[in-house]
Amino acid sequence: MYAQVSQSAPAAGERQWAAGVHVGALVLALMTSWISGAAGAAVAGVVYLVKRDESPFVAAHALEALNFNISMFLYTCAVVVMGVALLGATVLTLGLGVIVTLPLGLVLVAAACALALAWLVCSIVAAIRAWNGEAYRYPLTIRLVR
């Protein structure tokens, strides 16, 4: 399953790598206009591949960040698909469907904003926990990579 984090406190270098995974994924996501977590997953995946044999602590954090960013990618894809479906419903009904699609569209925008805020907050909390030498499990994460 996941690499177990040892009971002893991780070294300063391990804590920096672990925190850097979460911060790097967040910064790259911000720099690429939140391209659905793909950039963040790339950072976490590279760190996991490089550090998995050296440090179980770093590997566990990198794997967690990888799964979280893949999950955010999937959630963002779902939001985009729903948005396209709502737009398509409006166009197919020659604009009359706007009575139904406008409120649903507003709910979808609110959900997208909540998703982005959760992404930001969870990544910051994960980086702080890693810096303190603690394990962290992201909420809302589909654990695809083990």
C-alpha positions as a Markdown table, in Angstrom:
| # | Residue | x | y | z |
|---|---|---|---|---|
| 1 | Met | 0.0 | 0.0 | 0.0 |
| 2 | Tyr | 1.6 | 3.3 | 1.0 |
| 3 | Ala | 5.1 | 3.6 | 2.3 |
| 4 | Gln | 5.0 | 3.7 | 6.1 |
| 5 | Val | 6.5 | 6.8 | 7.7 |
| 6 | Ser | 8.9 | 5.8 | 10.5 |
| 7 | Gln | 8.2 | 6.8 | 14.1 |
| 8 | Ser | 11.5 | 8.7 | 14.4 |
| 9 | Ala | 11.5 | 12.3 | 13.3 |
| 10 | Pro | 12.5 | 12.8 | 9.6 |
| 11 | Ala | 15.7 | 14.7 | 8.9 |
| 12 | Ala | 15.5 | 18.3 | 7.9 |
| 13 | Gly | 16.3 | 17.5 | 4.3 |
| 14 | Glu | 13.5 | 15.0 | 4.1 |
| 15 | Arg | 11.0 | 17.5 | 5.6 |
| 16 | Gln | 12.1 | 20.1 | 3.0 |
| 17 | Trp | 11.7 | 17.7 | 0.1 |
| 18 | Ala | 8.3 | 16.6 | 1.4 |
| 19 | Ala | 7.1 | 20.2 | 1.9 |
| 20 | Gly | 8.6 | 21.1 | -1.5 |
| 21 | Val | 6.5 | 18.5 | -3.2 |
| 22 | His | 3.3 | 20.1 | -2.0 |
| 23 | Val | 4.5 | 23.7 | -2.6 |
| 24 | Gly | 5.9 | 22.8 | -6.0 |
| 25 | Ala | 2.7 | 21.2 | -7.2 |
| 26 | Leu | 0.7 | 24.2 | -6.0 |
| 27 | Val | 3.1 | 26.7 | -7.6 |
| 28 | Leu | 3.2 | 24.9 | -10.9 |
| 29 | Ala | -0.6 | 24.6 | -10.9 |
| 30 | Leu | -0.9 | 28.4 | -10.3 |
| 31 | Met | 1.7 | 29.2 | -13.0 |
| 32 | Thr | -0.2 | 27.1 | -15.6 |
| 33 | Ser | -3.5 | 28.7 | -14.8 |
| 34 | Trp | -4.7 | 25.6 | -12.8 |
| 35 | Ile | -4.4 | 23.3 | -15.8 |
| 36 | Ser | -6.4 | 20.6 | -14.0 |
| 37 | Gly | -3.7 | 19.2 | -11.7 |
| 38 | Ala | -1.7 | 17.7 | -14.5 |
| 39 | Ala | 1.3 | 20.0 | -13.8 |
| 40 | Gly | 1.1 | 19.3 | -10.1 |
| 41 | Ala | 0.9 | 15.6 | -10.7 |
| 42 | Ala | 4.0 | 15.8 | -12.9 |
| 43 | Val | 6.0 | 17.4 | -10.1 |
| 44 | Ala | 4.8 | 14.9 | -7.5 |
| 45 | Gly | 5.4 | 12.0 | -9.8 |
| 46 | Val | 9.0 | 13.1 | -10.6 |
| 47 | Val | 9.8 | 13.6 | -6.9 |
| 48 | Tyr | 8.3 | 10.2 | -6.1 |
| 49 | Leu | 10.4 | 8.4 | -8.7 |
| 50 | Val | 13.6 | 10.2 | -7.6 |
| 51 | Lys | 13.1 | 9.8 | -3.8 |
| 52 | Arg | 11.1 | 6.6 | -3.3 |
| 53 | Asp | 14.1 | 4.5 | -2.5 |
| 54 | Glu | 15.9 | 7.1 | -0.4 |
| 55 | Ser | 13.2 | 8.3 | 2.0 |
| 56 | Pro | 9.9 | 6.7 | 2.9 |
| 57 | Phe | 8.7 | 10.0 | 4.4 |
| 58 | Val | 9.3 | 11.9 | 1.1 |
| 59 | Ala | 7.8 | 9.1 | -0.9 |
| 60 | Ala | 4.7 | 9.0 | 1.1 |
| 61 | His | 4.1 | 12.8 | 0.8 |
| 62 | Ala | 4.9 | 12.7 | -3.0 |
| 63 | Leu | 2.5 | 9.8 | -3.5 |
| 64 | Glu | -0.2 | 11.6 | -1.6 |
| 65 | Ala | 0.4 | 14.8 | -3.6 |
| 66 | Leu | 0.3 | 12.8 | -6.9 |
| 67 | Asn | -3.0 | 11.2 | -6.0 |
| 68 | Phe | -4.5 | 14.5 | -4.9 |
| 69 | Asn | -3.5 | 16.3 | -8.1 |
| 70 | Ile | -4.8 | 13.4 | -10.3 |
| 71 | Ser | -8.0 | 13.6 | -8.3 |
| 72 | Met | -8.3 | 17.4 | -8.9 |
| 73 | Phe | -7.7 | 16.7 | -12.6 |
| 74 | Leu | -10.6 | 14.3 | -12.7 |
| 75 | Tyr | -12.9 | 16.6 | -10.7 |
| 76 | Thr | -12.0 | 19.5 | -13.0 |
| 77 | Cys | -12.7 | 17.4 | -16.1 |
| 78 | Ala | -16.1 | 16.6 | -14.6 |
| 79 | Val | -16.8 | 20.3 | -14.1 |
| 80 | Val | -15.8 | 21.0 | -17.7 |
| 81 | Val | -18.0 | 18.2 | -19.1 |
| 82 | Met | -21.0 | 19.5 | -17.1 |
| 83 | Gly | -20.3 | 23.0 | -18.3 |
| 84 | Val | -20.3 | 21.9 | -21.9 |
| 85 | Ala | -23.4 | 19.9 | -21.4 |
| 86 | Leu | -25.2 | 22.9 | -19.9 |
| 87 | Leu | -24.0 | 25.1 | -22.8 |
| 88 | Gly | -25.2 | 22.5 | -25.2 |
| 89 | Ala | -28.6 | 22.3 | -23.6 |
| 90 | Thr | -28.9 | 26.0 | -23.9 |
| 91 | Val | -27.9 | 26.1 | -27.6 |
| 92 | Leu | -30.1 | 23.1 | -28.5 |
| 93 | Thr | -33.2 | 24.7 | -27.0 |
| 94 | Leu | -32.5 | 27.9 | -28.9 |
| 95 | Gly | -31.9 | 29.8 | -25.6 |
| 96 | Leu | -35.1 | 28.7 | -24.0 |
| 97 | Gly | -33.2 | 26.2 | -21.8 |
| 98 | Val | -31.5 | 29.1 | -20.1 |
| 99 | Ile | -34.2 | 29.1 | -17.5 |
| 100 | Val | -32.9 | 25.8 | -16.3 |
| 101 | Thr | -29.2 | 26.0 | -17.3 |
| 102 | Leu | -28.5 | 29.5 | -15.8 |
| 103 | Pro | -29.1 | 28.5 | -12.2 |
| 104 | Leu | -27.3 | 25.2 | -12.7 |
| 105 | Gly | -24.5 | 27.1 | -14.3 |
| 106 | Leu | -24.2 | 29.4 | -11.3 |
| 107 | Val | -24.1 | 26.3 | -9.1 |
| 108 | Leu | -21.4 | 24.9 | -11.3 |
| 109 | Val | -19.3 | 28.1 | -11.1 |
| 110 | Ala | -19.7 | 28.0 | -7.3 |
| 111 | Ala | -18.5 | 24.4 | -7.2 |
| 112 | Ala | -15.5 | 25.2 | -9.4 |
| 113 | Cys | -14.6 | 28.0 | -7.0 |
| 114 | Ala | -15.0 | 25.8 | -4.0 |
| 115 | Leu | -12.8 | 23.1 | -5.7 |
| 116 | Ala | -10.0 | 25.7 | -6.4 |
| 117 | Leu | -10.2 | 27.0 | -2.8 |
| 118 | Ala | -10.0 | 23.4 | -1.4 |
| 119 | Trp | -7.0 | 22.7 | -3.7 |
| 120 | Leu | -5.2 | 25.8 | -2.4 |
| 121 | Val | -6.0 | 25.3 | 1.3 |
| 122 | Cys | -5.2 | 21.5 | 1.3 |
| 123 | Ser | -1.9 | 22.0 | -0.5 |
| 124 | Ile | -0.8 | 24.7 | 2.1 |
| 125 | Val | -1.9 | 22.5 | 5.0 |
| 126 | Ala | 0.0 | 19.5 | 3.5 |
| 127 | Ala | 3.1 | 21.6 | 3.1 |
| 128 | Ile | 3.0 | 22.8 | 6.7 |
| 129 | Arg | 2.4 | 19.2 | 8.0 |
| 130 | Ala | 5.3 | 17.9 | 5.9 |
| 131 | Trp | 7.5 | 20.7 | 7.2 |
| 132 | Asn | 6.6 | 19.8 | 10.7 |
| 133 | Gly | 7.5 | 16.1 | 10.0 |
| 134 | Glu | 4.0 | 14.8 | 10.2 |
| 135 | Ala | 2.1 | 12.5 | 7.8 |
| 136 | Tyr | -0.8 | 14.0 | 5.9 |
| 137 | Arg | -3.7 | 12.5 | 3.9 |
| 138 | Tyr | -5.5 | 14.9 | 1.5 |
| 139 | Pro | -9.3 | 14.8 | 1.7 |
| 140 | Leu | -11.3 | 14.3 | -1.5 |
| 141 | Thr | -8.5 | 12.1 | -2.9 |
| 142 | Ile | -9.1 | 9.1 | -5.1 |
| 143 | Arg | -6.1 | 6.8 | -4.4 |
| 144 | Leu | -5.3 | 5.7 | -7.9 |
| 145 | Val | -1.5 | 5.3 | -7.6 |
| 146 | Arg | -0.3 | 3.0 | -4.8 |
